[in-house]
Amino acid sequence: MDPARRQDNLQQIRAAGVVGAGGGGFPTHVKYAAEVEVVIANGAECEPLVRVDQQLMAGSAGQILDGLVAAMQITAARRGVVALKAKYKAAKKALAEQIEFKGLQEQIELFELDDFYPAGDEFVLVHEVLGRIIPEFGLPLAVGAVVSNVATLANVGAAIVNALPVTHRWVTVGGQVGRPATFRVPLGTPISALLAASDTEMSDSLRLIVGGPMMGSLNGDWHAPVTKTTSMVLVLPADHPVIERRTRDQRRQVHLTRAACLKCMLCTEICPRNLLGHRLYPDRLMRNLAAGVAEDLAAFSGAYLCSECGLCAAFSCVMNLDPCTVNHDLKLKLSQANISRPEPASDTKERVFGSLRRVPSKRLIARLGVADFDLPAPQSEFKQVLSRLVVPLAQHAGAPARPVVSQGQEVNSGDLLGEIPDGALGARVHTGLAGKVVEVNSNSVTIDVG
């Protein structure tokens, strides 16, 4: 691709406000501004109960491949790979048919993954697909790759082929709901509307997690808006173990560690980053805390390597301790103390028998206590009538978008609401519905669409 066309395509992606839809929200026009050997489409969707990506691959395979081809051209990649779990039969069939229909057999291949968690972690995925290990604190770029979630690539395809901005998001509604389903809704749609569409009544006995049961965040606002990175809304009883883990007293965790840690090393034995050879040792962290050891700085600074996948807490620890939360807190404390990350290891190698320590998804679902909620959540028409959208201006990594509309202004679907601040990392924000702007502040734009 000639430089002028490359810049034009990057500008189209920037103009559309495309960001990483898998959860990170990193602006895609910045991510693609590099040359690599291979672009990997991440269709692993390893978070339990989420259905968005597998359904998108089955229903919008052509658009995803359009985005993947565009990403390959922009980054000068010679190879494209769609990595998805072997169990996603409908998605695999749709993608294979579209690859043949578009004549992409020489450029793009399908890579089938086993059903384990966290297969979708970039570090794990790159190792599975390419057999390469991303260095500690590194990016896929370090091993010649770019990884993009399939929903991101669908948005890239829409931006390049049809000049469409990101205005909607597919969201799975699951857990203790009346009707598990996946809906396509405008950005800014209140979660309460999604719950109503799934025949679910809000109750004091229920709690809300935005995201999946492993890495999703507890949210007390039932009316919080859907953003570009919202993949799931999970409703669970207040006394469910998944909820209780998120409501623990973190200071008490340290006291429990001193009293209860068995030094069994199971947290380290299944840590995905440790299995790749990274110097993250949750068992050493827990032992040091239990013994009051402060001088083992290497063990403590290893917390920087934690992806916070939650396996050590949700699956491995028989004493119900939470090394993941300890790592999260340590990152904050290390940063506040101006303790820098250690230099990346130069000889990172996968641990012997590392692949044998993977956690199968079915076992994880059973351990989490969500097997009863592991149900189909088919794509369904969203029939709720919305009266108002509250569209956040920070739906991405970097600086919030700068509002470009004013109170009282009429807007149409697809209109720009927020622009990237000059010289900042960020992404544009658009509206998915027409209406009248009734409030503008530094955090959001509220539109009356009734």
MIZA-288013 format. One record per residue (C-alpha): residue number from 1; x, y, z. Coordinates in steps of 0.5 Angstrom, whole numbers. Layout:
BEGIN
<rec seq="NUM" u="X" v="Y" w="Z"/>
...
//
This chain:
BEGIN
<rec seq="1" u="0" v="0" w="0"/>
<rec seq="2" u="3" v="7" w="-2"/>
<rec seq="3" u="4" v="12" w="4"/>
<rec seq="4" u="-1" v="16" w="2"/>
<rec seq="5" u="-7" v="11" w="2"/>
<rec seq="6" u="-4" v="8" w="8"/>
<rec seq="7" u="-5" v="15" w="12"/>
<rec seq="8" u="-12" v="16" w="9"/>
<rec seq="9" u="-14" v="9" w="11"/>
<rec seq="10" u="-11" v="11" w="18"/>
<rec seq="11" u="-15" v="17" w="18"/>
<rec seq="12" u="-21" v="14" w="16"/>
<rec seq="13" u="-20" v="9" w="22"/>
<rec seq="14" u="-19" v="16" w="27"/>
<rec seq="15" u="-25" v="19" w="24"/>
<rec seq="16" u="-29" v="13" w="26"/>
<rec seq="17" u="-27" v="13" w="33"/>
<rec seq="18" u="-25" v="6" w="33"/>
<rec seq="19" u="-22" v="3" w="39"/>
<rec seq="20" u="-20" v="-4" w="42"/>
<rec seq="21" u="-27" v="-7" w="43"/>
<rec seq="22" u="-24" v="-12" w="47"/>
<rec seq="23" u="-24" v="-8" w="54"/>
<rec seq="24" u="-17" v="-4" w="53"/>
<rec seq="25" u="-20" v="1" w="49"/>
<rec seq="26" u="-13" v="3" w="46"/>
<rec seq="27" u="-14" v="8" w="40"/>
<rec seq="28" u="-14" v="3" w="33"/>
<rec seq="29" u="-11" v="9" w="29"/>
<rec seq="30" u="-5" v="9" w="34"/>
<rec seq="31" u="-4" v="2" w="34"/>
<rec seq="32" u="-4" v="1" w="27"/>
<rec seq="33" u="2" v="6" w="26"/>
<rec seq="34" u="7" v="1" w="25"/>
<rec seq="35" u="9" v="-5" w="21"/>
<rec seq="36" u="9" v="-12" w="23"/>
<rec seq="37" u="9" v="-19" w="20"/>
<rec seq="38" u="2" v="-21" w="22"/>
<rec seq="39" u="-4" v="-19" w="24"/>
<rec seq="40" u="-8" v="-23" w="29"/>
<rec seq="41" u="-16" v="-23" w="30"/>
<rec seq="42" u="-17" v="-25" w="37"/>
<rec seq="43" u="-24" v="-29" w="37"/>
<rec seq="44" u="-22" v="-33" w="43"/>
<rec seq="45" u="-27" v="-30" w="47"/>
<rec seq="46" u="-25" v="-33" w="53"/>
<rec seq="47" u="-28" v="-30" w="59"/>
<rec seq="48" u="-34" v="-34" w="61"/>
<rec seq="49" u="-41" v="-33" w="59"/>
<rec seq="50" u="-40" v="-28" w="54"/>
<rec seq="51" u="-43" v="-29" w="47"/>
<rec seq="52" u="-41" v="-23" w="43"/>
<rec seq="53" u="-35" v="-24" w="39"/>
<rec seq="54" u="-37" v="-31" w="37"/>
<rec seq="55" u="-44" v="-29" w="35"/>
<rec seq="56" u="-41" v="-23" w="31"/>
<rec seq="57" u="-36" v="-28" w="27"/>
<rec seq="58" u="-42" v="-32" w="25"/>
<rec seq="59" u="-46" v="-27" w="23"/>
<rec seq="60" u="-41" v="-21" w="20"/>
<rec seq="61" u="-35" v="-25" w="18"/>
<rec seq="62" u="-35" v="-21" w="12"/>
<rec seq="63" u="-34" v="-15" w="15"/>
<rec seq="64" u="-29" v="-17" w="20"/>
<rec seq="65" u="-25" v="-20" w="14"/>
<rec seq="66" u="-25" v="-13" w="11"/>
<rec seq="67" u="-22" v="-10" w="17"/>
<rec seq="68" u="-17" v="-15" w="18"/>
<rec seq="69" u="-15" v="-14" w="10"/>
<rec seq="70" u="-15" v="-7" w="12"/>
<rec seq="71" u="-11" v="-8" w="18"/>
<rec seq="72" u="-6" v="-12" w="14"/>
<rec seq="73" u="-5" v="-7" w="8"/>
<rec seq="74" u="-4" v="-1" w="13"/>
<rec seq="75" u="1" v="-5" w="17"/>
<rec seq="76" u="5" v="-8" w="11"/>
<rec seq="77" u="3" v="-15" w="14"/>
<rec seq="78" u="4" v="-21" w="10"/>
<rec seq="79" u="0" v="-26" w="14"/>
<rec seq="80" u="-7" v="-25" w="17"/>
<rec seq="81" u="-9" v="-30" w="22"/>
<rec seq="82" u="-16" v="-31" w="25"/>
<rec seq="83" u="-15" v="-34" w="32"/>
<rec seq="84" u="-22" v="-37" w="35"/>
<rec seq="85" u="-24" v="-43" w="39"/>
<rec seq="86" u="-25" v="-50" w="36"/>
<rec seq="87" u="-32" v="-50" w="39"/>
<rec seq="88" u="-34" v="-44" w="35"/>
<rec seq="89" u="-37" v="-48" w="30"/>
<rec seq="90" u="-42" v="-43" w="26"/>
<rec seq="91" u="-36" v="-38" w="27"/>
<rec seq="92" u="-31" v="-42" w="24"/>
<rec seq="93" u="-36" v="-44" w="18"/>
<rec seq="94" u="-38" v="-37" w="16"/>
<rec seq="95" u="-31" v="-35" w="16"/>
<rec seq="96" u="-28" v="-40" w="12"/>
<rec seq="97" u="-34" v="-39" w="7"/>
<rec seq="98" u="-32" v="-32" w="7"/>
<rec seq="99" u="-25" v="-33" w="6"/>
<rec seq="100" u="-26" v="-37" w="0"/>
<rec seq="101" u="-31" v="-32" w="-3"/>
<rec seq="102" u="-26" v="-26" w="-2"/>
<rec seq="103" u="-21" v="-30" w="-5"/>
<rec seq="104" u="-16" v="-29" w="1"/>
<rec seq="105" u="-14" v="-37" w="2"/>
<rec seq="106" u="-7" v="-34" w="1"/>
<rec seq="107" u="-7" v="-29" w="6"/>
<rec seq="108" u="-11" v="-31" w="12"/>
<rec seq="109" u="-12" v="-37" w="15"/>
<rec seq="110" u="-16" v="-40" w="21"/>
<rec seq="111" u="-13" v="-42" w="28"/>
<rec seq="112" u="-17" v="-46" w="32"/>
<rec seq="113" u="-15" v="-46" w="40"/>
<rec seq="114" u="-17" v="-50" w="45"/>
<rec seq="115" u="-22" v="-48" w="50"/>
<rec seq="116" u="-18" v="-46" w="56"/>
<rec seq="117" u="-18" v="-39" w="60"/>
<rec seq="118" u="-15" v="-34" w="59"/>
<rec seq="119" u="-14" v="-36" w="51"/>
<rec seq="120" u="-15" v="-29" w="49"/>
<rec seq="121" u="-10" v="-25" w="53"/>
<rec seq="122" u="-5" v="-22" w="48"/>
<rec seq="123" u="1" v="-26" w="51"/>
<rec seq="124" u="-2" v="-32" w="51"/>
<rec seq="125" u="-5" v="-32" w="44"/>
<rec seq="126" u="1" v="-30" w="41"/>
<rec seq="127" u="5" v="-35" w="44"/>
<rec seq="128" u="-1" v="-40" w="41"/>
<rec seq="129" u="-1" v="-38" w="34"/>
<rec seq="130" u="6" v="-36" w="33"/>
<rec seq="131" u="10" v="-40" w="38"/>
<rec seq="132" u="13" v="-33" w="40"/>
<rec seq="133" u="14" v="-30" w="47"/>
<rec seq="134" u="12" v="-23" w="48"/>
<rec seq="135" u="18" v="-20" w="53"/>
<rec seq="136" u="16" v="-18" w="60"/>
<rec seq="137" u="12" v="-11" w="59"/>
<rec seq="138" u="13" v="-12" w="52"/>
<rec seq="139" u="7" v="-11" w="46"/>
<rec seq="140" u="6" v="-16" w="41"/>
<rec seq="141" u="10" v="-11" w="36"/>
<rec seq="142" u="16" v="-14" w="40"/>
<rec seq="143" u="15" v="-20" w="36"/>
<rec seq="144" u="12" v="-17" w="29"/>
<rec seq="145" u="5" v="-18" w="31"/>
<rec seq="146" u="-1" v="-13" w="32"/>
<rec seq="147" u="-7" v="-17" w="35"/>
<rec seq="148" u="-14" v="-14" w="34"/>
<rec seq="149" u="-21" v="-16" w="37"/>
<rec seq="150" u="-26" v="-19" w="32"/>
<rec seq="151" u="-31" v="-13" w="34"/>
<rec seq="152" u="-25" v="-8" w="33"/>
<rec seq="153" u="-24" v="-11" w="26"/>
<rec seq="154" u="-31" v="-11" w="24"/>
<rec seq="155" u="-31" v="-3" w="26"/>
<rec seq="156" u="-25" v="-2" w="22"/>
<rec seq="157" u="-28" v="-6" w="16"/>
<rec seq="158" u="-34" v="-1" w="17"/>
<rec seq="159" u="-30" v="5" w="17"/>
<rec seq="160" u="-26" v="3" w="11"/>
<rec seq="161" u="-31" v="0" w="7"/>
<rec seq="162" u="-37" v="5" w="9"/>
<rec seq="163" u="-34" v="11" w="12"/>
<rec seq="164" u="-39" v="9" w="18"/>
<rec seq="165" u="-37" v="11" w="25"/>
<rec seq="166" u="-37" v="7" w="32"/>
<rec seq="167" u="-44" v="9" w="34"/>
<rec seq="168" u="-47" v="2" w="37"/>
<rec seq="169" u="-44" v="-4" w="41"/>
<rec seq="170" u="-47" v="-11" w="42"/>
<rec seq="171" u="-47" v="-13" w="49"/>
<rec seq="172" u="-49" v="-20" w="52"/>
<rec seq="173" u="-54" v="-20" w="58"/>
<rec seq="174" u="-53" v="-26" w="62"/>
<rec seq="175" u="-53" v="-29" w="69"/>
<rec seq="176" u="-60" v="-29" w="74"/>
<rec seq="177" u="-64" v="-25" w="68"/>
<rec seq="178" u="-71" v="-27" w="65"/>
<rec seq="179" u="-68" v="-28" w="58"/>
<rec seq="180" u="-60" v="-29" w="57"/>
<rec seq="181" u="-59" v="-25" w="50"/>
<rec seq="182" u="-54" v="-21" w="46"/>
<rec seq="183" u="-57" v="-14" w="44"/>
<rec seq="184" u="-54" v="-9" w="39"/>
<rec seq="185" u="-55" v="-2" w="42"/>
<rec seq="186" u="-53" v="5" w="41"/>
<rec seq="187" u="-47" v="8" w="45"/>
<rec seq="188" u="-50" v="11" w="52"/>
<rec seq="189" u="-56" v="6" w="53"/>
<rec seq="190" u="-57" v="5" w="60"/>
<rec seq="191" u="-56" v="-2" w="63"/>
<rec seq="192" u="-63" v="-1" w="66"/>
<rec seq="193" u="-65" v="-1" w="59"/>
<rec seq="194" u="-61" v="-8" w="57"/>
<rec seq="195" u="-64" v="-11" w="63"/>
<rec seq="196" u="-71" v="-9" w="61"/>
<rec seq="197" u="-70" v="-12" w="54"/>
<rec seq="198" u="-68" v="-19" w="58"/>
<rec seq="199" u="-74" v="-19" w="62"/>
<rec seq="200" u="-70" v="-17" w="68"/>
<rec seq="201" u="-73" v="-13" w="74"/>
<rec seq="202" u="-67" v="-10" w="78"/>
<rec seq="203" u="-67" v="-12" w="86"/>
<rec seq="204" u="-64" v="-10" w="92"/>
<rec seq="205" u="-62" v="-18" w="92"/>
<rec seq="206" u="-58" v="-17" w="86"/>
<rec seq="207" u="-51" v="-14" w="84"/>
<rec seq="208" u="-49" v="-12" w="77"/>
<rec seq="209" u="-42" v="-13" w="74"/>
<rec seq="210" u="-40" v="-10" w="67"/>
<rec seq="211" u="-36" v="-15" w="64"/>
<rec seq="212" u="-35" v="-22" w="65"/>
<rec seq="213" u="-34" v="-26" w="72"/>
<rec seq="214" u="-27" v="-26" w="72"/>
<rec seq="215" u="-25" v="-19" w="70"/>
<rec seq="216" u="-31" v="-15" w="70"/>
<rec seq="217" u="-32" v="-10" w="75"/>
<rec seq="218" u="-37" v="-9" w="80"/>
<rec seq="219" u="-42" v="-3" w="78"/>
<rec seq="220" u="-47" v="0" w="83"/>
<rec seq="221" u="-50" v="4" w="78"/>
<rec seq="222" u="-56" v="0" w="74"/>
<rec seq="223" u="-57" v="6" w="69"/>
<rec seq="224" u="-49" v="7" w="67"/>
<rec seq="225" u="-48" v="8" w="60"/>
<rec seq="226" u="-46" v="2" w="55"/>
<rec seq="227" u="-39" v="4" w="52"/>
<rec seq="228" u="-35" v="2" w="46"/>
<rec seq="229" u="-32" v="-3" w="51"/>
<rec seq="230" u="-38" v="-6" w="54"/>
<rec seq="231" u="-38" v="-13" w="52"/>
<rec seq="232" u="-43" v="-16" w="58"/>
<rec seq="233" u="-48" v="-14" w="63"/>
<rec seq="234" u="-48" v="-20" w="68"/>
<rec seq="235" u="-53" v="-20" w="74"/>
<rec seq="236" u="-52" v="-24" w="80"/>
<rec seq="237" u="-54" v="-25" w="87"/>
<rec seq="238" u="-51" v="-21" w="92"/>
<rec seq="239" u="-49" v="-27" w="96"/>
<rec seq="240" u="-45" v="-30" w="90"/>
<rec seq="241" u="-38" v="-32" w="91"/>
<rec seq="242" u="-36" v="-28" w="84"/>
<rec seq="243" u="-39" v="-22" w="88"/>
<rec seq="244" u="-37" v="-23" w="95"/>
<rec seq="245" u="-29" v="-24" w="92"/>
<rec seq="246" u="-30" v="-16" w="89"/>
<rec seq="247" u="-33" v="-14" w="96"/>
<rec seq="248" u="-28" v="-17" w="100"/>
<rec seq="249" u="-24" v="-12" w="105"/>
<rec seq="250" u="-17" v="-11" w="102"/>
<rec seq="251" u="-14" v="-10" w="108"/>
<rec seq="252" u="-17" v="-16" w="111"/>
<rec seq="253" u="-14" v="-20" w="106"/>
<rec seq="254" u="-7" v="-19" w="108"/>
<rec seq="255" u="-8" v="-21" w="115"/>
<rec seq="256" u="-11" v="-27" w="112"/>
<rec seq="257" u="-5" v="-28" w="108"/>
<rec seq="258" u="-1" v="-28" w="114"/>
<rec seq="259" u="-6" v="-33" w="118"/>
<rec seq="260" u="-8" v="-38" w="112"/>
<rec seq="261" u="-3" v="-38" w="106"/>
<rec seq="262" u="-1" v="-46" w="106"/>
<rec seq="263" u="5" v="-44" w="101"/>
<rec seq="264" u="3" v="-49" w="96"/>
<rec seq="265" u="5" v="-45" w="90"/>
<rec seq="266" u="-1" v="-47" w="86"/>
<rec seq="267" u="-2" v="-39" w="85"/>
<rec seq="268" u="4" v="-39" w="81"/>
<rec seq="269" u="3" v="-46" w="78"/>
<rec seq="270" u="-3" v="-44" w="74"/>
<rec seq="271" u="-1" v="-36" w="73"/>
<rec seq="272" u="-1" v="-35" w="65"/>
<rec seq="273" u="5" v="-30" w="65"/>
<rec seq="274" u="9" v="-35" w="70"/>
<rec seq="275" u="8" v="-41" w="65"/>
<rec seq="276" u="11" v="-36" w="59"/>
<rec seq="277" u="17" v="-35" w="63"/>
<rec seq="278" u="15" v="-28" w="66"/>
<rec seq="279" u="18" v="-27" w="73"/>
<rec seq="280" u="11" v="-27" w="76"/>
<rec seq="281" u="11" v="-31" w="83"/>
<rec seq="282" u="4" v="-30" w="86"/>
<rec seq="283" u="7" v="-35" w="92"/>
<rec seq="284" u="13" v="-31" w="93"/>
<rec seq="285" u="9" v="-25" w="94"/>
<rec seq="286" u="4" v="-28" w="99"/>
<rec seq="287" u="10" v="-32" w="103"/>
<rec seq="288" u="13" v="-25" w="104"/>
<rec seq="289" u="7" v="-22" w="106"/>
<rec seq="290" u="6" v="-27" w="111"/>
<rec seq="291" u="13" v="-27" w="114"/>
<rec seq="292" u="13" v="-19" w="114"/>
<rec seq="293" u="19" v="-20" w="109"/>
<rec seq="294" u="20" v="-13" w="105"/>
<rec seq="295" u="27" v="-14" w="102"/>
<rec seq="296" u="25" v="-19" w="97"/>
<rec seq="297" u="24" v="-13" w="92"/>
<rec seq="298" u="24" v="-17" w="86"/>
<rec seq="299" u="18" v="-21" w="88"/>
<rec seq="300" u="14" v="-15" w="89"/>
<rec seq="301" u="16" v="-11" w="83"/>
<rec seq="302" u="14" v="-18" w="79"/>
<rec seq="303" u="7" v="-15" w="81"/>
<rec seq="304" u="8" v="-10" w="75"/>
<rec seq="305" u="7" v="-17" w="70"/>
<rec seq="306" u="0" v="-19" w="73"/>
<rec seq="307" u="-5" v="-19" w="68"/>
<rec seq="308" u="-10" v="-19" w="73"/>
<rec seq="309" u="-14" v="-25" w="70"/>
<rec seq="310" u="-16" v="-27" w="77"/>
<rec seq="311" u="-14" v="-35" w="76"/>
<rec seq="312" u="-10" v="-35" w="82"/>
<rec seq="313" u="-16" v="-32" w="86"/>
<rec seq="314" u="-22" v="-35" w="83"/>
<rec seq="315" u="-19" v="-42" w="81"/>
<rec seq="316" u="-13" v="-44" w="85"/>
<rec seq="317" u="-13" v="-42" w="92"/>
<rec seq="318" u="-16" v="-47" w="97"/>
<rec seq="319" u="-16" v="-42" w="102"/>
<rec seq="320" u="-20" v="-37" w="99"/>
<rec seq="321" u="-14" v="-32" w="98"/>
<rec seq="322" u="-13" v="-27" w="93"/>
<rec seq="323" u="-6" v="-26" w="90"/>
<rec seq="324" u="-9" v="-22" w="84"/>
<rec seq="325" u="-12" v="-17" w="89"/>
<rec seq="326" u="-5" v="-16" w="92"/>
<rec seq="327" u="-2" v="-15" w="86"/>
<rec seq="328" u="-7" v="-10" w="84"/>
<rec seq="329" u="-5" v="-6" w="90"/>
<rec seq="330" u="2" v="-7" w="90"/>
<rec seq="331" u="2" v="-4" w="83"/>
<rec seq="332" u="-1" v="2" w="86"/>
<rec seq="333" u="4" v="2" w="92"/>
<rec seq="334" u="10" v="1" w="88"/>
<rec seq="335" u="8" v="7" w="83"/>
<rec seq="336" u="7" v="11" w="89"/>
<rec seq="337" u="14" v="10" w="92"/>
<rec seq="338" u="17" v="11" w="85"/>
<rec seq="339" u="20" v="4" w="84"/>
<rec seq="340" u="20" v="3" w="77"/>
<rec seq="341" u="19" v="-4" w="73"/>
<rec seq="342" u="25" v="-9" w="73"/>
<rec seq="343" u="29" v="-9" w="66"/>
<rec seq="344" u="25" v="-15" w="62"/>
<rec seq="345" u="29" v="-21" w="62"/>
<rec seq="346" u="33" v="-23" w="56"/>
<rec seq="347" u="32" v="-31" w="56"/>
<rec seq="348" u="25" v="-31" w="57"/>
<rec seq="349" u="22" v="-39" w="56"/>
<rec seq="350" u="16" v="-42" w="57"/>
<rec seq="351" u="16" v="-47" w="63"/>
<rec seq="352" u="17" v="-54" w="62"/>
<rec seq="353" u="10" v="-57" w="62"/>
<rec seq="354" u="7" v="-50" w="62"/>
<rec seq="355" u="1" v="-52" w="57"/>
<rec seq="356" u="-1" v="-58" w="61"/>
<rec seq="357" u="-3" v="-53" w="67"/>
<rec seq="358" u="-8" v="-49" w="63"/>
<rec seq="359" u="-15" v="-48" w="66"/>
<rec seq="360" u="-20" v="-51" w="62"/>
<rec seq="361" u="-26" v="-47" w="61"/>
<rec seq="362" u="-31" v="-52" w="64"/>
<rec seq="363" u="-27" v="-53" w="70"/>
<rec seq="364" u="-27" v="-45" w="71"/>
<rec seq="365" u="-34" v="-44" w="70"/>
<rec seq="366" u="-36" v="-50" w="75"/>
<rec seq="367" u="-31" v="-47" w="80"/>
<rec seq="368" u="-34" v="-40" w="79"/>
<rec seq="369" u="-41" v="-43" w="81"/>
<rec seq="370" u="-44" v="-40" w="74"/>
<rec seq="371" u="-45" v="-47" w="71"/>
<rec seq="372" u="-53" v="-45" w="71"/>
<rec seq="373" u="-52" v="-39" w="68"/>
<rec seq="374" u="-48" v="-42" w="62"/>
<rec seq="375" u="-54" v="-41" w="57"/>
<rec seq="376" u="-54" v="-39" w="50"/>
<rec seq="377" u="-55" v="-32" w="49"/>
<rec seq="378" u="-58" v="-31" w="42"/>
<rec seq="379" u="-57" v="-24" w="38"/>
<rec seq="380" u="-64" v="-21" w="39"/>
<rec seq="381" u="-68" v="-15" w="37"/>
<rec seq="382" u="-67" v="-9" w="42"/>
<rec seq="383" u="-74" v="-6" w="42"/>
<rec seq="384" u="-74" v="-2" w="48"/>
<rec seq="385" u="-76" v="5" w="47"/>
<rec seq="386" u="-70" v="10" w="49"/>
<rec seq="387" u="-72" v="17" w="52"/>
<rec seq="388" u="-65" v="19" w="53"/>
<rec seq="389" u="-57" v="17" w="52"/>
<rec seq="390" u="-52" v="19" w="56"/>
<rec seq="391" u="-46" v="18" w="52"/>
<rec seq="392" u="-39" v="18" w="56"/>
<rec seq="393" u="-33" v="22" w="53"/>
<rec seq="394" u="-28" v="17" w="55"/>
<rec seq="395" u="-29" v="11" w="52"/>
<rec seq="396" u="-22" v="9" w="51"/>
<rec seq="397" u="-15" v="9" w="53"/>
<rec seq="398" u="-12" v="16" w="54"/>
<rec seq="399" u="-15" v="23" w="54"/>
<rec seq="400" u="-23" v="24" w="54"/>
<rec seq="401" u="-26" v="27" w="48"/>
<rec seq="402" u="-27" v="35" w="47"/>
<rec seq="403" u="-34" v="36" w="46"/>
<rec seq="404" u="-36" v="39" w="40"/>
<rec seq="405" u="-43" v="40" w="41"/>
<rec seq="406" u="-47" v="45" w="45"/>
<rec seq="407" u="-54" v="45" w="49"/>
<rec seq="408" u="-60" v="46" w="45"/>
<rec seq="409" u="-56" v="43" w="39"/>
<rec seq="410" u="-60" v="38" w="34"/>
<rec seq="411" u="-56" v="32" w="32"/>
<rec seq="412" u="-57" v="26" w="27"/>
<rec seq="413" u="-55" v="19" w="28"/>
<rec seq="414" u="-47" v="19" w="27"/>
<rec seq="415" u="-46" v="26" w="28"/>
<rec seq="416" u="-39" v="28" w="32"/>
<rec seq="417" u="-40" v="29" w="39"/>
<rec seq="418" u="-33" v="29" w="42"/>
<rec seq="419" u="-26" v="31" w="38"/>
<rec seq="420" u="-19" v="28" w="40"/>
<rec seq="421" u="-16" v="34" w="44"/>
<rec seq="422" u="-10" v="37" w="40"/>
<rec seq="423" u="-3" v="33" w="41"/>
<rec seq="424" u="-7" v="28" w="46"/>
<rec seq="425" u="-8" v="20" w="45"/>
<rec seq="426" u="-15" v="19" w="45"/>
<rec seq="427" u="-21" v="17" w="40"/>
<rec seq="428" u="-27" v="21" w="37"/>
<rec seq="429" u="-34" v="20" w="40"/>
<rec seq="430" u="-41" v="20" w="36"/>
<rec seq="431" u="-48" v="19" w="37"/>
<rec seq="432" u="-52" v="13" w="35"/>
<rec seq="433" u="-59" v="16" w="35"/>
<rec seq="434" u="-62" v="23" w="33"/>
<rec seq="435" u="-64" v="28" w="38"/>
<rec seq="436" u="-63" v="34" w="42"/>
<rec seq="437" u="-57" v="36" w="46"/>
<rec seq="438" u="-60" v="37" w="53"/>
<rec seq="439" u="-53" v="37" w="57"/>
<rec seq="440" u="-46" v="38" w="56"/>
<rec seq="441" u="-40" v="37" w="61"/>
<rec seq="442" u="-33" v="35" w="61"/>
<rec seq="443" u="-35" v="27" w="62"/>
<rec seq="444" u="-41" v="26" w="57"/>
<rec seq="445" u="-46" v="29" w="52"/>
<rec seq="446" u="-53" v="28" w="54"/>
<rec seq="447" u="-58" v="27" w="48"/>
<rec seq="448" u="-66" v="27" w="49"/>
<rec seq="449" u="-68" v="22" w="43"/>
<rec seq="450" u="-75" v="21" w="46"/>
//
